[in-house]
Amino acid sequence: MKIVGISGSTIGSKTRVAVDHALKYIEKEHTGVEAEMLDLKDYDMVFSDGRSYKDYTGDTKILLEKIMQADGILLGMPVFQASIPGTLKNLFDLLPMDAFRNKVVAIIATAGTTKHYLVPEQHLKPILHYMHAWVIPKYVFVEEKDYTNYVISNQNVIDRLNKLSDDLIHYVDLMQKHPELTSLI
């Protein structure tokens, strides 16, 4: 089973911290799972121009192929201007419409305030559903106050990240063992 964690911004580090926590938990608690961090700040992505994802080169091609080969995706995103980051939107634009078909996606959102807790629900989930993802209904929302020196210090958030990670593995495993479920979408 291949899980990729995406840190969906080219700036900041709190989203990466949250996604990294979840990936490390997966590697520790679930055998037979290959987990990889894809931090968008580590890739020189081009802007989408409508080509097939297979026609891109360099870092863009590497990033897109890793996503397309994954069985499950742990998608982390900070909230910027009450929406998803432009870099993340560009990533979605680079991928084909059915990029997440038969893939399970778990969401982690980070923000400075609770005012933006519905951004994943209102902005991100519609995109993921359009791209045919199986989205885990509950996501983890992490606030600024949940970190101490760039480490998640709120035990409730840690527990929810661990639960989300377990759910992701459970549903990917379920999809692999019961491929007939894919016909439901």
N, C-alpha and C positions, 0 to 999 in steps of 0.2 A: 504494500500500500504506500502510495506516494502522497504526502501532504506538503503543500507549499504555504508558507506564511508570507503575506504581502504587507509591507509597511508602506502605506499609500500616500507618501508625501516626500518631497525632496528636501524639506527643512524640518527642524525639530528632532527630538529623540524619544519623546514619551510614548508615541505609538509603537515605535520599534521595541521599547522596553516591554510593553504589554504583550505584543505578538511573540517576542522572544521568550517571555515567561511561559506562554501557552505551548510553544514548540518544545521547550525544554521539558515541560511536564509530560507532553506526549511521548517524547523519546524515553523518558524515565519510566513511565507507567504502561506503555504499550509496546510489546515486542513485535517485530516484523514491520514496523512503520519507519519509513524513511522521511524525515522532516527536513525542509530546507527553507531558510529565510531569503526572501527576495525584497530587499530594501530599495525602493525606487531611487534613492539618492546615490546608490552604487552603480546605476545604469545610465548611460547616455542615450536616452530615448529620443527619437525623432517625433515630430508632430505627425499625426495621422493624415494621410492623403488619399485614403480610400482603396489602397492596394490590398491584395490578399495578405494576410499575416505571414504567409510563407515567402513573400517577395521582399520582405525587409531584410536588412543585413546588420552586422555588428551586434552591439548590445541589445538593440531592439529585438532582433531575431532571437537571440539567446533567451531573453526575458519571456517573450511570447511563447516560445516552444516549451519552456519549463512550465508555464501555466497550462498550456494545452495538454501536456503529458501528466498533469497531476490528477489524482483521484478525488482529492478534497482540498479546499482552499480555506485558510484562515485569513480573512481579509481585515486588516487594521487600517483605520482612517482617522485622521484628526478632522475636526470640524473647523472650517474656515468660512467666514462671512455667512454663517448659517447654512452651509452647503458642503458638498464633498470637494476635496481639493481638485484643482484643474488638472494636475498631473495624473490623478487617478481617473478622471474622466477621459483624458487622452489615452490612457491605457485601455479603457473599455472601447474607445473608438478604433484602436489598432487591432483589436480582436474581432473575429467574425461574430455575427449575431448569435450563433448557437455555441459559442465558446464554452459555456458552462453546462451544456447538455450532459446529463448523467453525472454531474459533479455536485457534491454537497459543499455549501459555502456557509461558514460561520463568521459572524461579524463582531469586531471589537472597535468601538468608537472612543476617541479621546477628545476632551474639550476642557476649556477653562471654567465652564459654568454649567449648571443643570439646565439652563435655558435652552440648550441645543440637544436635549436628549431624544427628540423626535426626528432629527436629521437622518439617521439611518433608516428609520421607518418611512419617511416621506420622500427622501431623495435617492437613497442607495438601493433599497429593496426593489423598487419598480424597475430599475436598470437591470438588476440581477435576474429578476423574473423574466424580463424581456429577453435576456440572453439564455433562458432556459435552465437556470440554476435551481437546485433544490436548496432552499435557504432555511437554515435552522431558525425557527420563529423567534426565539429569545436571543438577544445579543447582550454583550457586556459594554456598559457605558462607564468610562473611567474619567474622573474629574481631576483637575489640578491638585486638589487637596488630598487625593489618594496616593500621592507620591511624596517621598522624602529623599532628597538628594538623588533623584532619578531612579529610585527603587520603589516599587509598589509596596506601600506600608499598610494599606487597609486590608485586613484579613478577609473581610466580606468580599472585596473585589478579587482577591487571590482565589477564594473558594469558587466564585462565579466563573473566573477564567478556567479553573481546573474542570468544573462541570461542563462548560462550553467545549473544552478540549475533548472530554470523554464523549460528549454527545456527537461531536464531529466524527470521531473514530467509529462510534457505534453505527451512525447512519451510513458512513462510507462502507463499512463492513456489510451492513444490511443490503446496500445496493449491489455490492459485489456478489453476495451469496444469492440474491434474488433479482436477477436482471429483468425479470418480468415487471418489476415495479417501475422501470423506466418508461414503460408504455403509458403510464398515468399522466405524463406530461406531454 
